[in-house]
Amino acid sequence: MTEDDEPWPGRPQRRLLRRIYNGRTVPLVVDGIAFLTYKEASRYLQSLAPQARETAYLAMRDAAKQDG
């Protein structure tokens, strides 16, 4: 199984995204799109190519660190 065959997000990414978006009242803006829920963010990330997905995921993670 190659990296492209693995489902995304993986368990560590899902857990972090759930923590980031749990109870969020102020959306995180990534790529000019505001995300308030885990489902919105996950759906968006799954629609991206692998490299863009990783970049957007890291942007979400960094935005949450700055916000918190």
Short mmCIF file of the C-alpha atoms (twelve columns), coordinates in Angstrom:
data_MODEL
# 
_entry.id   MODEL 
# 
loop_
_atom_site.group_PDB 
_atom_site.id 
_atom_site.type_symbol 
_atom_site.label_atom_id 
_atom_site.label_alt_id 
_atom_site.label_comp_id 
_atom_site.label_asym_id 
_atom_site.label_seq_id 
_atom_site.Cartn_x 
_atom_site.Cartn_y 
_atom_site.Cartn_z 
_atom_site.pdbx_PDB_model_num 
ATOM 1  C CA . MET A 1  0.000   0.000  0.000  1 
ATOM 2  C CA . THR A 2  1.469   3.349  -1.020 1 
ATOM 3  C CA . GLU A 3  0.914   6.662  0.672  1 
ATOM 4  C CA . ASP A 4  -1.647  7.611  -2.011 1 
ATOM 5  C CA . ASP A 5  -3.667  4.449  -1.290 1 
ATOM 6  C CA . GLU A 6  -4.075  5.243  2.397  1 
ATOM 7  C CA . PRO A 7  -7.330  6.922  3.406  1 
ATOM 8  C CA . TRP A 8  -7.079  10.566 4.324  1 
ATOM 9  C CA . PRO A 9  -7.261  11.884 6.873  1 
ATOM 10 C CA . GLY A 10 -5.442  9.244  8.854  1 
ATOM 11 C CA . ARG A 11 -6.222  8.680  12.510 1 
ATOM 12 C CA . PRO A 12 -3.715  11.247 13.883 1 
ATOM 13 C CA . GLN A 13 -4.981  13.915 11.477 1 
ATOM 14 C CA . ARG A 14 -8.642  13.152 12.270 1 
ATOM 15 C CA . ARG A 15 -7.989  13.398 16.001 1 
ATOM 16 C CA . LEU A 16 -6.208  16.734 15.668 1 
ATOM 17 C CA . LEU A 17 -8.885  18.151 13.367 1 
ATOM 18 C CA . ARG A 18 -11.605 17.067 15.800 1 
ATOM 19 C CA . ARG A 19 -9.753  18.782 18.658 1 
ATOM 20 C CA . ILE A 20 -9.269  21.926 16.595 1 
ATOM 21 C CA . TYR A 21 -12.933 22.194 15.589 1 
ATOM 22 C CA . ASN A 22 -14.558 20.903 18.804 1 
ATOM 23 C CA . GLY A 23 -16.720 23.718 20.150 1 
ATOM 24 C CA . ARG A 24 -15.202 26.321 17.827 1 
ATOM 25 C CA . THR A 25 -17.189 29.555 17.640 1 
ATOM 26 C CA . VAL A 26 -14.762 31.499 15.448 1 
ATOM 27 C CA . PRO A 27 -14.023 29.919 12.070 1 
ATOM 28 C CA . LEU A 28 -10.511 29.227 10.840 1 
ATOM 29 C CA . VAL A 29 -9.806  30.706 7.415  1 
ATOM 30 C CA . VAL A 30 -7.640  28.597 5.107  1 
ATOM 31 C CA . ASP A 31 -7.231  29.252 1.381  1 
ATOM 32 C CA . GLY A 32 -9.798  32.044 1.691  1 
ATOM 33 C CA . ILE A 33 -12.489 29.649 2.994  1 
ATOM 34 C CA . ALA A 34 -13.849 29.775 6.547  1 
ATOM 35 C CA . PHE A 35 -14.232 26.457 8.384  1 
ATOM 36 C CA . LEU A 36 -16.221 26.180 11.588 1 
ATOM 37 C CA . THR A 37 -16.778 22.418 11.825 1 
ATOM 38 C CA . TYR A 38 -14.731 19.264 11.484 1 
ATOM 39 C CA . LYS A 39 -17.020 18.002 8.708  1 
ATOM 40 C CA . GLU A 40 -16.505 21.139 6.600  1 
ATOM 41 C CA . ALA A 41 -12.751 20.990 7.023  1 
ATOM 42 C CA . SER A 42 -12.535 17.262 6.388  1 
ATOM 43 C CA . ARG A 43 -14.683 17.457 3.264  1 
ATOM 44 C CA . TYR A 44 -12.538 20.276 1.896  1 
ATOM 45 C CA . LEU A 45 -9.269  18.494 2.643  1 
ATOM 46 C CA . GLN A 46 -10.454 15.284 0.979  1 
ATOM 47 C CA . SER A 47 -11.293 17.217 -2.194 1 
ATOM 48 C CA . LEU A 48 -7.682  18.404 -2.601 1 
ATOM 49 C CA . ALA A 49 -4.674  16.811 -4.253 1 
ATOM 50 C CA . PRO A 50 -2.246  15.211 -1.746 1 
ATOM 51 C CA . GLN A 51 0.283   18.088 -1.702 1 
ATOM 52 C CA . ALA A 52 -2.387  20.798 -1.453 1 
ATOM 53 C CA . ARG A 53 -4.151  18.746 1.222  1 
ATOM 54 C CA . GLU A 54 -1.044  18.592 3.380  1 
ATOM 55 C CA . THR A 55 -0.465  22.327 2.955  1 
ATOM 56 C CA . ALA A 56 -4.068  23.164 3.931  1 
ATOM 57 C CA . TYR A 57 -3.952  20.762 6.898  1 
ATOM 58 C CA . LEU A 58 -0.765  22.393 8.192  1 
ATOM 59 C CA . ALA A 59 -2.333  25.837 7.709  1 
ATOM 60 C CA . MET A 60 -5.336  24.744 9.815  1 
ATOM 61 C CA . ARG A 61 -3.059  23.384 12.492 1 
ATOM 62 C CA . ASP A 62 -0.970  26.565 12.581 1 
ATOM 63 C CA . ALA A 63 -4.049  28.822 12.600 1 
ATOM 64 C CA . ALA A 64 -5.457  26.885 15.557 1 
ATOM 65 C CA . LYS A 65 -2.172  27.284 17.454 1 
ATOM 66 C CA . GLN A 66 -2.189  31.046 16.869 1 
ATOM 67 C CA . ASP A 67 -5.858  31.271 17.816 1 
ATOM 68 C CA . GLY A 68 -5.563  29.329 21.007 1 
# 
